Amino acid sequence: MNFLKDLGIKEINAGVSTGSIWINTKKEILNSFSPVDGKLIGSVQLTTVETYDKVIITAANAFLVWRQIPAPKRGEIVRQIGDSLRQKKDFLGKLVSYEMGKSLQEGYGEVQEMIDICDFAVGLSRQLYGLSMHSERSQHRMYEQWHPLGIVGIISAFNFPVAVWSWNAMLALVCGDVCVWKPSEKTPLCAIACQNIISEIFIKNNLPEGICSLIIGDKSTGELMANDKRIPLISATGSSKMGKAVATALGARLGKSLLELGGNNAVIISNKADLDIAIRGSVFGAVGTAGQRCTTTRRLIIHEEIYDAVKNKLTNAYKQITIGNPLEEKNLVGPLIDKDAVSAYLAAIEACKKEGGKFVVEGGVVTGEGFESGCYVKPCIAEANPNYKIVQQETFAPILYLLKYSTAEEALAIQNNVPQGLSSSIITNDLKEAEQFLSSSGSDCGIANVNIGTSGAEIGGAFGGEKETGGGRESGSDAWKNYMRRQTNTINYSNTLPLAQGIKFDI
């Protein structure tokens, strides 16, 4: 495929880079197979302990240079990265679609998110504001400022193989940090393509090696990062189980973590809802990216008065869903990432049935011509009870549970009664219901929407959630503060040394 060559993807690729220099690790090879057609895309050399250490040392040295460059000039580098991504959007979007399996439009959309966060970060580079405070002591000035942390470790997941890295990296760069990226071993070639794109910018601007580095490895590589005192911040995206392990390691060394973990997202559909909006938002939220978004809609909490109407509209809508090669724009749903994901999907369906769930749209593996990879599955819908064990869990697949409610209080209780707390939504034309949903006694999620679905966050807002979602915030708003350290400064410009709180200490 031509787009692979245009992104620097080879038959065998080095999996470690300090920037523009690729290191031959001479270690075991990781093969990347496309879930689209089961074909081998390319192979990648995995990192070793020795090459990992070289990357960290190079990054630490680069930080000493990068932090001295004024923030607006760091922003100029990020602007150039954004322009390069614009030029490569078509190629990179196709690779994202082919290696991960999401629809081509979603692949393009993911690259557009990268471009958008670059634009956001450029503006931010002139707005890393501190505060000034009035001192209680005469002729004293007190203020706070923000300084870069150092090396930021980024551990990303397969479902957004490039965008989530950029959310972290572009903000960290304008803040004066350097980045070491460990992508998912399920989508290594997307990461190599990004590294090739940004390395050209660093070379063109005569910047040192180590500002943005790449290390492709397995779980043990992530453990190296989490336990490395040279990395003050780890931003990790993935399962709650993985996030707990990262947080435990960082807590032991008092490092900082930014965790964006699992979601078990619900849409409440009120009896005062616009059903056209409800159905459209729910279907995209449930089947987009084949249910492999952390913001995927997994639960529909439907008022009893409109339950049957919503169920019938949903079943009709699901009949129109096209499944197939995601590089063909007519197909709305592509494959799951691999056969392990298919097994988890099938196990969840069986678990739901054993607990008493009734499927109104049946699931199953799609077979036949064009589906030889074995990774295509049918989006399905089950009537369930909110207390089913399987409903309480996040299954990374297109399984939607229908739950019935009678009062607004009951709907909120169902919505909040899961371990995760990422995204949530209510569809209603009632102002009181909407405001209650957004109040402190409403949704307990980090994202709460009205009359849109749970999926499709914009980069301008802080992204993340509560409870087992990890509490981290990425992307917009003041998420940049995660990548910096706060410093309070007091300057005495008087001829005396008054002490705070009126304390007297005469010698």
C-alpha positions as CSV (number, residue, x, y, z in Angstrom):
1,M,0.0,0.0,0.0
2,N,1.4,3.4,-1.1
3,F,0.5,5.1,2.1
4,L,2.9,2.9,4.1
5,K,5.9,3.9,2.0
6,D,4.9,7.6,2.3
7,L,5.0,7.3,6.1
8,G,8.4,5.5,6.2
9,I,6.9,2.1,7.1
10,K,9.2,-0.8,6.1
11,E,9.1,-4.5,6.1
12,I,11.2,-4.6,9.3
13,N,11.3,-1.4,11.4
14,A,13.4,-0.4,14.4
15,G,11.2,0.2,17.4
16,V,13.4,2.5,19.3
17,S,14.2,6.1,18.4
18,T,15.8,9.0,20.3
19,G,14.3,11.4,17.8
20,S,15.7,11.0,14.3
21,I,18.1,8.2,15.2
22,W,16.6,4.7,15.0
23,I,18.4,2.1,17.1
24,N,18.8,-1.5,16.0
25,T,18.0,-3.4,19.2
26,K,18.7,-6.9,17.7
27,K,15.9,-8.2,19.9
28,E,12.8,-10.2,19.2
29,I,10.5,-9.1,16.5
30,L,6.9,-7.9,17.0
31,N,4.7,-8.5,14.0
32,S,1.8,-6.2,13.3
33,F,-1.2,-7.8,11.5
34,S,-4.1,-5.8,10.3
35,P,-7.5,-6.8,11.7
36,V,-9.0,-5.6,8.4
37,D,-7.7,-8.5,6.3
38,G,-5.3,-10.5,8.6
39,K,-2.3,-9.5,6.6
40,L,1.2,-8.7,8.0
41,I,1.7,-5.0,7.7
42,G,5.3,-4.9,9.1
43,S,7.6,-6.1,11.8
44,V,9.1,-4.1,14.6
45,Q,12.2,-4.7,16.8
46,L,11.3,-4.4,20.5
47,T,13.3,-2.3,23.0
48,T,15.9,-3.7,25.4
49,V,16.8,-2.6,28.9
50,E,20.1,-1.2,27.4
51,T,18.4,0.8,24.6
52,Y,15.7,2.0,27.0
53,D,18.4,3.4,29.3
54,K,20.0,5.1,26.3
55,V,16.7,6.8,25.4
56,I,16.2,8.1,28.9
57,I,19.7,9.5,29.2
58,T,19.3,11.2,25.8
59,A,15.9,12.6,26.8
60,A,17.4,14.0,30.1
61,N,20.1,15.8,28.2
62,A,17.7,17.2,25.7
63,F,15.5,18.6,28.5
64,L,18.4,20.8,29.7
65,V,18.3,22.5,26.3
66,W,14.6,22.4,25.5
67,R,13.5,24.0,28.8
68,Q,15.7,27.0,28.1
69,I,13.9,27.7,24.8
70,P,11.1,30.4,25.3
71,A,7.7,28.8,25.4
72,P,6.4,30.8,22.3
73,K,9.3,29.4,20.3
74,R,8.5,25.9,21.5
75,G,5.0,26.6,20.3
76,E,6.5,27.4,16.9
77,I,7.9,23.9,16.7
78,V,4.5,22.5,17.5
79,R,2.9,24.7,14.9
80,Q,5.3,23.1,12.3
81,I,4.3,19.6,13.6
82,G,0.7,20.5,13.0
83,D,1.4,21.7,9.5
84,S,3.3,18.5,8.7
85,L,0.3,16.4,10.0
86,R,-2.0,18.4,7.7
87,Q,0.2,17.3,4.8
88,K,0.2,13.7,5.9
89,K,-3.4,13.5,7.1
90,D,-4.5,11.2,4.3
91,F,-1.7,8.8,4.6
92,L,-1.7,8.6,8.4
93,G,-5.5,8.4,8.6
94,K,-5.4,5.4,6.3
95,L,-2.7,3.7,8.4
96,V,-4.7,4.3,11.6
97,S,-7.7,2.7,9.9
98,Y,-5.8,-0.2,8.5
99,E,-3.7,-1.1,11.6
100,M,-6.3,-0.4,14.2
101,G,-9.5,-1.2,12.3
102,K,-11.6,1.9,12.8
103,S,-13.5,3.4,9.9
104,L,-11.6,5.5,7.4
105,Q,-13.6,8.6,8.5
106,E,-12.7,7.9,12.1
107,G,-9.0,7.5,11.1
108,Y,-9.1,10.9,9.4
109,G,-10.9,12.3,12.4
110,E,-8.2,11.0,14.8
111,V,-5.5,12.8,12.8
112,Q,-7.6,15.9,12.8
113,E,-7.6,15.7,16.6
114,M,-3.8,15.8,16.4
115,I,-3.9,18.8,14.2
116,D,-6.4,20.5,16.5
117,I,-4.3,19.9,19.7
118,C,-1.3,21.3,17.9
119,D,-3.3,24.5,17.2
120,F,-4.5,24.6,20.8
121,A,-0.9,24.1,22.1
122,V,0.5,26.9,19.9
123,G,-1.9,29.4,21.6
124,L,-1.2,27.9,25.0
125,S,2.5,28.6,24.5
126,R,1.8,32.2,25.2
127,Q,-0.6,31.6,28.0
128,L,1.2,29.5,30.7
129,Y,-0.2,31.9,33.3
130,G,0.7,32.1,37.0
131,L,-1.1,34.3,39.6
132,S,-0.1,37.3,41.7
133,M,-1.2,37.5,45.3
134,H,-1.1,40.4,47.8
135,S,1.4,39.8,50.6
136,E,0.6,40.6,54.2
137,R,4.1,42.1,54.5
138,S,4.8,45.6,53.4
139,Q,7.0,46.0,50.3
140,H,6.8,42.4,49.4
141,R,5.6,40.9,46.1
142,M,4.2,37.4,46.0
143,Y,3.3,35.4,42.9
144,E,3.4,31.9,41.4
145,Q,4.9,30.5,38.2
146,W,5.0,27.2,36.4
147,H,8.1,25.3,35.4
148,P,8.5,22.2,33.2
149,L,8.8,18.8,35.0
150,G,11.4,17.1,32.8
151,I,10.7,13.8,31.1
152,V,7.1,12.9,30.5
153,G,6.4,9.2,29.9
154,I,3.4,8.5,27.7
155,I,1.8,5.0,27.6
156,S,-1.0,4.9,25.0
157,A,-3.6,2.4,24.0
158,F,-4.5,0.8,20.7
159,N,-7.9,2.3,20.2
160,F,-6.6,5.8,19.6
161,P,-3.1,4.9,18.4
162,V,-2.0,8.5,17.6
163,A,-4.4,11.1,19.0
164,V,-4.0,10.4,22.7
165,W,-0.2,10.6,22.4
166,S,-0.5,14.0,20.7
167,W,-2.9,15.3,23.5
168,N,-0.1,14.7,25.9
169,A,3.0,15.3,23.8
170,M,2.0,18.7,22.3
171,L,1.0,20.2,25.6
172,A,4.1,18.8,27.3
173,L,6.3,20.2,24.6
174,V,5.1,23.8,24.9
175,C,5.4,23.4,28.7
176,G,9.1,22.7,28.2
177,D,9.1,19.0,28.8
178,V,10.5,16.2,26.7
179,C,8.5,13.0,25.9
180,V,9.2,9.3,25.9
181,W,6.3,7.4,24.2
182,K,5.5,3.7,24.7
183,P,2.6,3.0,22.3
184,S,0.4,-0.1,22.3
185,E,2.2,-3.1,21.0
186,K,-1.0,-3.7,19.0
187,T,-0.5,-0.6,16.8
188,P,3.3,0.0,16.7
189,L,3.4,1.2,13.0
190,C,1.2,4.2,13.7
191,A,3.7,5.3,16.3
192,I,6.6,4.8,14.0
193,A,4.9,6.9,11.3
194,C,4.3,9.7,13.8
195,Q,8.0,9.5,14.9
196,N,9.1,9.8,11.3
197,I,6.8,12.9,10.8
198,I,8.0,14.8,13.9
199,S,11.7,13.9,13.6
200,E,11.8,15.9,10.3
201,I,10.7,19.0,12.2
202,F,13.4,18.6,14.9
203,I,16.1,18.1,12.3
204,K,15.0,21.1,10.3
205,N,15.2,23.3,13.4
206,N,18.6,22.0,14.5
207,L,17.2,20.7,17.8
208,P,18.9,18.0,19.8
209,E,18.0,14.3,19.9
210,G,15.7,13.2,22.7
211,I,13.0,15.8,22.7
212,C,10.5,13.2,21.5
213,S,11.5,9.6,21.8
214,L,9.8,6.3,21.0
215,I,10.2,2.9,22.7
216,I,8.1,0.0,21.5
217,G,7.9,-2.8,23.9
218,D,5.7,-5.1,26.0
219,K,4.4,-4.8,29.5
220,S,7.9,-5.0,31.0
221,T,8.8,-1.8,29.2
222,G,5.9,0.0,30.8
223,E,7.0,-1.3,34.2
224,L,10.5,0.1,33.5
225,M,8.9,3.5,32.9
226,A,6.6,3.4,35.9
227,N,9.5,2.5,38.3
228,D,12.0,5.0,36.8
229,K,12.7,7.9,39.1
230,R,14.1,9.9,36.1
231,I,10.5,10.2,34.8
232,P,8.5,12.5,37.1
233,L,5.2,12.0,35.3
234,I,3.6,9.0,33.6
235,S,0.5,9.6,31.5
236,A,-1.2,6.2,31.0
237,T,-4.2,5.4,28.9
238,G,-5.7,1.9,29.0
239,S,-7.6,-0.5,31.3
240,S,-8.3,0.2,34.9
241,K,-6.2,-2.9,35.8
242,M,-3.2,-1.4,34.0
243,G,-3.8,2.0,35.5
244,K,-3.8,0.6,39.1
245,A,-0.5,-1.1,38.5
246,V,1.0,2.2,37.1
247,A,-0.4,4.2,40.0
248,T,1.0,1.7,42.6
249,A,4.5,1.9,41.1
250,L,4.4,5.7,40.9
251,G,3.0,6.0,44.4
252,A,5.8,4.0,45.8
253,R,8.3,6.5,44.5
254,L,6.0,9.6,44.9
255,G,5.9,10.2,41.2
256,K,3.0,11.8,39.4
257,S,0.5,9.9,37.3
258,L,-2.1,11.1,34.8
259,L,-4.5,8.2,34.3
260,E,-7.2,7.9,31.7
261,L,-8.7,4.5,32.1
262,G,-11.9,2.5,31.4
263,G,-15.4,3.8,30.9
264,N,-18.9,2.2,31.3
265,N,-20.8,5.0,29.8
266,A,-24.5,5.5,29.9
267,V,-27.1,7.6,28.1
268,I,-30.3,8.4,30.0
269,I,-33.2,8.8,27.5
270,S,-36.0,10.8,29.2
271,N,-39.7,10.6,28.2
272,K,-39.2,14.2,27.3
273,A,-36.4,13.4,24.8
274,D,-36.2,14.1,21.1
275,L,-36.1,10.5,20.0
276,D,-34.4,11.2,16.7
277,I,-31.4,12.8,18.6
278,A,-31.5,9.9,21.1
279,I,-31.3,7.2,18.5
280,R,-28.7,8.9,16.4
281,G,-26.4,9.6,19.4
282,S,-26.9,6.2,20.9
283,V,-26.2,4.2,17.8
284,F,-23.0,6.1,17.0
285,G,-21.9,6.0,20.6
286,A,-22.5,2.2,20.8
287,V,-21.0,1.1,17.4
288,G,-18.4,3.7,16.5
289,T,-14.9,2.3,16.4
290,A,-16.7,-1.1,16.9
291,G,-17.3,-0.3,20.5
292,Q,-13.6,0.2,21.2
293,R,-13.7,3.8,22.5
294,C,-13.3,4.5,26.2
295,T,-16.3,6.8,25.7
296,T,-18.4,4.1,23.9
297,T,-22.0,4.0,25.0
298,R,-22.5,0.7,26.8
299,R,-25.7,1.3,28.7
300,L,-29.0,3.0,27.7
301,I,-31.2,3.9,30.6
302,I,-34.6,4.4,29.1
303,H,-37.8,5.8,30.7
304,E,-40.5,3.1,30.9
305,E,-43.0,5.2,29.0
306,I,-40.9,5.2,25.8
307,Y,-38.9,2.0,26.4
308,D,-40.6,0.0,23.7
309,A,-40.5,2.8,21.2
310,V,-36.8,3.3,21.7
311,K,-36.1,-0.4,21.5
312,N,-38.0,-0.7,18.2
313,K,-36.2,2.3,16.7
314,L,-32.8,0.9,17.8
315,T,-33.4,-2.5,16.3
316,N,-34.5,-0.9,13.0
317,A,-31.4,1.4,13.1
318,Y,-29.1,-1.6,13.7
319,K,-30.4,-3.3,10.5
320,Q,-28.9,-0.4,8.5
321,I,-25.4,-0.7,10.0
322,T,-22.8,-1.8,7.4
323,I,-19.9,-4.0,8.6
324,G,-16.8,-4.5,6.5
325,N,-13.5,-3.2,5.4
326,P,-13.1,0.1,7.2
327,L,-11.1,1.6,4.3
328,E,-14.3,1.5,2.3
329,E,-16.3,4.6,3.3
330,K,-19.7,2.8,2.9
331,N,-18.9,0.6,6.0
332,L,-19.7,2.1,9.4
333,V,-18.2,-0.7,11.5
334,G,-14.8,-2.3,11.1
335,P,-13.2,-5.2,13.0
336,L,-12.2,-5.6,16.6
337,I,-8.5,-5.2,17.2
338,D,-7.7,-8.9,17.3
339,K,-9.1,-12.4,18.1
340,D,-8.5,-12.0,21.8
341,A,-11.0,-9.1,21.7
342,V,-13.4,-11.3,19.7
343,S,-13.2,-13.9,22.5
344,A,-13.9,-11.3,25.2
345,Y,-16.9,-10.1,23.2
346,L,-18.3,-13.6,22.9
347,A,-17.7,-14.3,26.6
348,A,-19.6,-11.2,27.5
349,I,-22.6,-12.2,25.4
350,E,-22.7,-15.6,27.1
351,A,-22.3,-14.0,30.5
352,C,-25.2,-11.7,29.9
353,K,-27.4,-14.6,28.8
354,K,-26.5,-16.6,31.8
355,E,-27.5,-13.7,34.1
356,G,-30.9,-13.5,32.3
357,G,-30.3,-11.0,29.6
358,K,-32.4,-11.2,26.4
359,F,-30.9,-10.2,23.1
360,V,-33.2,-8.2,20.9
361,V,-30.3,-7.8,18.3
362,E,-28.2,-10.9,18.3
363,G,-24.4,-10.8,18.2
364,G,-21.9,-13.2,16.7
365,V,-18.8,-13.3,14.5
366,V,-19.2,-12.3,10.9
367,T,-17.8,-14.8,8.4
368,G,-17.5,-15.1,4.6
369,E,-15.7,-13.3,1.9
370,G,-14.0,-10.2,3.1
371,F,-14.0,-11.3,6.7
372,E,-11.1,-13.7,6.7
373,S,-9.3,-12.0,9.6
374,G,-11.9,-13.4,12.0
375,C,-12.1,-10.1,13.8
376,Y,-15.5,-8.8,12.6
377,V,-18.4,-9.0,14.9
378,K,-22.0,-7.9,14.9
379,P,-23.1,-5.0,17.1
380,C,-25.8,-6.4,19.4
381,I,-28.4,-5.2,21.9
382,A,-29.5,-6.9,25.1
383,E,-32.3,-6.1,27.6
384,A,-30.6,-6.4,31.0
385,N,-30.7,-5.6,34.7
386,P,-28.4,-2.8,35.9
387,N,-27.1,-5.1,38.6
388,Y,-25.9,-7.9,36.3
389,K,-22.2,-8.4,36.9
390,I,-21.4,-8.1,33.2
391,V,-23.3,-4.8,32.9
392,Q,-21.0,-3.5,35.7
393,Q,-17.9,-4.3,33.6
394,E,-16.4,-2.6,30.6
395,T,-16.3,-4.9,27.5
396,F,-14.4,-3.3,24.7
397,A,-16.8,-4.4,22.0
398,P,-20.2,-3.2,20.5
399,I,-22.5,-4.6,23.1
400,L,-25.3,-2.3,24.2
401,Y,-27.4,-3.0,27.3
402,L,-31.0,-1.6,27.6
403,L,-32.1,-0.7,31.1
404,K,-35.5,0.6,32.2
405,Y,-36.3,3.4,34.7
406,S,-39.4,5.1,36.1
407,T,-38.1,8.2,38.0
408,A,-35.3,10.7,37.4
409,E,-33.7,9.7,40.7
410,E,-33.7,6.0,39.7
411,A,-32.1,6.9,36.4
412,L,-29.3,8.8,38.1
413,A,-28.7,6.0,40.6
414,I,-28.4,3.4,37.8
415,Q,-26.1,5.8,35.8
416,N,-23.7,6.3,38.8
417,N,-23.8,2.7,40.2
418,V,-20.8,1.4,38.2
419,P,-17.1,1.4,39.2
420,Q,-16.2,3.7,36.2
421,G,-16.9,7.4,35.8
422,L,-15.8,8.6,32.4
423,S,-18.6,9.9,30.1
424,S,-22.4,10.3,30.5
425,S,-25.3,11.8,28.8
426,I,-29.0,12.7,29.1
427,I,-31.3,13.2,26.2
428,T,-34.1,15.5,27.3
429,N,-35.9,18.8,26.4
430,D,-36.8,19.4,30.1
431,L,-34.5,22.1,31.5
432,K,-34.9,20.9,35.1
433,E,-33.9,17.4,34.2
434,A,-30.9,18.6,32.3
435,E,-29.7,20.9,35.1
436,Q,-30.3,18.2,37.7
437,F,-28.1,15.8,35.6
438,L,-25.3,18.4,35.6
439,S,-25.6,19.3,39.3
440,S,-23.4,18.0,42.1
441,S,-26.1,15.4,42.8
442,G,-26.3,14.4,39.2
443,S,-23.8,12.5,37.0
444,D,-20.6,11.5,38.8
445,C,-18.6,11.3,35.6
446,G,-15.8,13.5,34.4
447,I,-17.8,14.2,31.2
448,A,-21.6,15.0,31.4
449,N,-23.5,15.9,28.2
450,V,-27.0,17.0,27.4
451,N,-28.6,16.1,24.1
452,I,-25.5,14.6,22.6
453,G,-24.0,11.2,23.1
454,T,-21.2,10.0,25.3
455,S,-18.6,9.8,22.5
456,G,-16.9,12.5,20.5
457,A,-15.2,14.9,23.0
458,E,-13.6,18.1,21.7
459,I,-10.0,18.9,22.4
460,G,-10.9,22.3,24.0
461,G,-12.3,20.7,27.2
462,A,-10.4,18.6,29.8
463,F,-10.8,14.9,29.0
464,G,-11.0,12.3,31.7
465,G,-13.1,10.8,34.4
466,E,-13.5,9.8,38.1
467,K,-13.5,6.6,40.1
468,E,-11.8,3.7,38.3
469,T,-11.4,5.9,35.3
470,G,-8.4,7.3,37.2
471,G,-9.1,11.0,37.8
472,G,-6.7,12.3,35.2
473,R,-7.4,15.1,32.7
474,E,-5.9,15.5,29.3
475,S,-6.2,17.8,26.3
476,G,-7.9,21.2,26.9
477,S,-8.9,23.6,29.6
478,D,-6.1,23.8,32.2
479,A,-4.9,20.2,31.7
480,W,-1.5,21.7,30.8
481,K,-0.8,22.1,34.6
482,N,-0.3,18.4,34.8
483,Y,2.9,18.7,32.8
484,M,4.4,21.5,35.0
485,R,5.4,22.1,38.6
486,R,4.1,25.1,40.5
487,Q,6.4,27.4,42.3
488,T,5.4,30.2,44.7
489,N,7.8,33.2,44.9
490,T,8.0,36.0,47.3
491,I,10.3,39.0,46.8
492,N,11.2,41.4,49.6
493,Y,12.2,44.8,48.2
494,S,12.2,46.6,51.6
495,N,15.2,47.3,53.8
496,T,14.0,45.1,56.6
497,L,13.0,41.5,57.1
498,P,9.5,41.3,58.4
499,L,8.3,37.8,59.2
500,A,4.9,36.4,58.2
501,Q,2.1,36.2,60.8
502,G,3.7,39.1,62.7
503,I,6.3,36.9,64.3
504,K,9.1,38.8,66.1
505,F,12.6,37.3,66.0
506,D,15.2,39.9,67.1
507,I,18.9,39.1,67.4
